[in-house]
Amino acid sequence: MAGTGVIGILITFVGGPILIAVLATILIVRYKRKVERTSDPFPQVIQDAAVAAVPETEDFEKVVAAGIKDAVMTMKGYERIQSGYDSLPNYIICYRGDEMYIMAAKYSSRKRIDVDKDVILHFTKDQVQRIKLGLGKVDIIFKDKQFFVAGVGPQVIAPQTEQYEAFMKYIKNLAAEVNH
């Protein structure tokens, strides 16, 4: 009889959490499938948001990046371009040839990105003094003593492995041209 009580306790304390974990996993998988079926592919959401804000970017490549701080550049006397927000925004980076658009963007969901049309930076490589690449980070330092820094990666904001790889190839090539 004593063994039955111990088994009952084990079933209650071990089986209960396992059952909850299994049910939670099932709910998460079903939710993800529903989102994937009902939303545009994320690259299309990025494309639509960027083109709605700046139609000229229709044939540009695009990637989403996270705003991050760089105290070192501030200490060196450079002004961070993305100031003016209570917290650092996310960005859509549109790039082609020697020009880029960087758009402050609110990432609401896989279905929607809202671009702040008052915070769109457009520049060419002629305006860039130097590009520094770090682990998951890109610093663009401009000749006018301003800088832009962003966190980039295949999973920084949302899954975007192909877009990230294409951007890193582009920015490394641009850095080689600018930093010569």
Disulfide bonds with the S-S distance in Angstrom:
none
